[in-house]
Every structure is written in structure tokens, then in C-alpha cells.
């Protein structure tokens, strides 16, 4: 693989060339945009390492112009930008202009080589077809065969063996954690830890202690040493769930460890290194949060080298019977019960529900109905009696109260009836719907529903 280095600092050109050649790459270094474009026109490299600040332009304008020119001539060649920590906003502009990734100076050689390898793996042609890749994928507990899910699994199969950072998006209850686990168990890190962190449940004051650890006596309540999550995840994968809920003051601290894979334990000033792959998840719209200045743009680009979007359950209804049977079998196994069968009317009923809470809601409904009914075969009426989203039981599929309504209309009506049933107690409404309060607030805003608790 042939890598082009563009930097006006001779010492950086020399050190990068030496490092790349030792790693088995062919490397060429140039000092100016003019020389770079001559190389690009004559012999397209497989990857470019490019400084953003040249002597003639401390603002980075010259670097941005060069990047845009490069992307015109060789749009599919990945470009990794190099910039100082204080100029990360410049790197963000480069990402918007088509750069693949960015690093800050001074960099960690191992981390840089890992990013180069990831970029080359993701932009090279796959050796197997998507079907062949998916056939060999270890799904774990992921159930379904719908096209929407298969598209997700194709992406997982393509990226799992790389070290690319992944952002998993989708509504609450769609199975984002299962996708994160699938990425890990199909990666080269599968023998090392998979550490899950719910960032929405970590307060600003405890963030550094939870994530980076602390030494005994570092603060008033630090009675013993604590190992942080990044240290626990070393060599493995760290799953940052609900990253959209992370306090803005903590976002820059997270960005620093993701940027250079180093951190400091509270009470110990020695920098420590960690080698982790980062998979994040959110049910929020991070682009809107970036626009609203509640989520850092540089952190957004750091965590979403690859984005995987999970469809809502109502968008993959053909998977509902498979999921229902899976949950029933698990319930039987867990409680020593005979296996439960479903009538065709029962499956029809389940397939037509709006599922604001997605798979989590379906799981709760199936398990609750099995345990309360005590029957080996369930009909639509058994599920109607346990479906508590409406004041009146929902009739089986094809009934007039569902016909002619869009999914949004069904969901809005479901929320309104739940609000009436629970007298506007949003905590009870969210629990009944199988979604978080944050997800409920987003739906109230979506449907312009005003509530006085």
C-alpha cells in the first residue's frame, strides 16, 4: 500500500516515513500543496496523511483548499488529517469537506497505524460478497430476517473486523446493545472485554472516577482504589450507551481519551494508555444537538466514523412473529414451563401494534401475557387483556380502529390514551409504553402534545 505524506515540517515527514516503512507501507513525503497535487495527478496513492496548517496559511485555509482539490481528483482515497489539539475545529471542517479521519499532534504511533489500517480496510473492495459475510456472522441473540435488519447485519459483517469507531442510532428498545455486542464478538477483540457504560446514568461529578478510575484518597469518599471503565476495556471494546445524554462539560474529557487513547486516573498524574475500540449508541438526533450547541461537533466526528441505523420494529413487522416465539421459548426455559404456541389471530394482533417501545415493548407484552394467562396456546384475546396502552382493548388485526390510520396517527392516539389513563403522570406513561421519559418527551414534542403533570 502506497501512502502519501503532506507536511511542511521536515522532521514530521522523516518520522512518518520511517514509521510507515517499518510497518510495511510504501511512503512518499512532500512539503507543499503544489508537490502534493503533482503526485495525486501522476500516481494516485492508497491513502493520504495531510497536515492542515502550512507555513503560508496558519488559519488552515490552504489545507482545506488542498483537501477539496484532492477529493476532486481521487474522491475514493481516504485522507487522514493532522492538526494540533487547539485546531480541532479545523479538522472538523476537513471532515465536512470529505476527510476520512483526523489525528492531533503529537500522536501515538500505534494509534495512528491502527487508524491507517482501519481506513484502508474500510475503503478497499471486500473479499466476500455481502451475503457471504452475513452468512458467517455470529449474530448472538439478534433475531429476524427482514430486509431492514439484513442491511444492518451486512454493515456489521463489513466493519466488525476493523477498529473503526461506530455510532449506532435508533429509537429506544430497537436492540442497539445487541448490535454493539455483535460488532465485538465478530471482531479481532472478541477474546478481550466488552465493557458497557450507560452515560445517561453517570453524573457530571462522578464521570472521571467512573470512566478513568481514582486512587485512594483522591477525594473525600475515595476510600479504595477504583479501576475505570477505559482501563477495564483495554484491548477490547467499550460501549458508550446513551452518549447523547452526556453532560457537555464531560464531552471534552471523553474526546481527549478517544483522540489519543490516554487518560489520567484521579489522584495520579501519570498518563496511562489504553487500546480500545469505541462503539456508541443514542436515540437522539446528534446532528440537531450539534446544531443546537449541546453536543460537540468534534466529538460527533470522532465517534461516528461508521453509522449504523437500526429500524424501528414497526418498520420490520415481518420479524415480529419470530421475535414473539423467541421470547416465549426463553420464558419457558427460564421458568420451566411448556412451550407456548400462538394462534394465527394472536400473531396477527401482535404484528399490527404500534410499538412505541419497539422490541423491548414486544418482549414485555409476550412475557407478561404468558405468565398471567397460564395457557399453552395464546389467542388474540389473551394479548388484548394485557395490552394496557388503551382504555379499551385493541381488537385483532383488520379491525376498524386500526384500519385507515397511519403509524404516526396510531402512535399519537396510543400516547393520548395512555396520558388519560395515567392522569398525565409521565413516569407511569413511559413505563406503560415501554420507553424512557426522554423518548416520551420527544414524542410529545413531535405530536405537539402539551401536558400539565
Buried (B, 14 or more C-beta within 10 A) or exposed (E): BBBBBBBBBEEBBEBBBEBBEEBEBEBBBBBBBEBBBEBBEEEBBBBBBBBBBBEEBEEBBBBBEBBEBBBEEBEEBBBBBBBBEEBBEBBBBBBEBBBBBBBBBEBBBEBBBBBBBBBBBBEEEEEEEBEEBBEEBEBEEBBBEBEBBBBBBBBBBBBBBBBBBBBBBBBBBBBBBBBBBBBBBBBEBBEBBBBBBBBBEBEEEEBBBBBBBBBEEBEEEBEEBBEBBBBBBBEBBBBBBBBBBBBEEBBEBBBBBBBBBBBBBBBBEEEBBBBBBBBBBBBBBBEEBBEEEBBBBBBBBBBBBBEBBBBBBBBBBEBBBEBBBBBBEBBBEEEEBEEBEBBEBBBBBBBBBBBBBBBBBBBBBBBBBBEEBEEEEBBBBBBBEBBBBBEEBBBBBEEEEBEEBEEEEBBBBBBEBBBEBBEEBBEBBBBBBBBBEBBBBBBBEEBEEEEEE
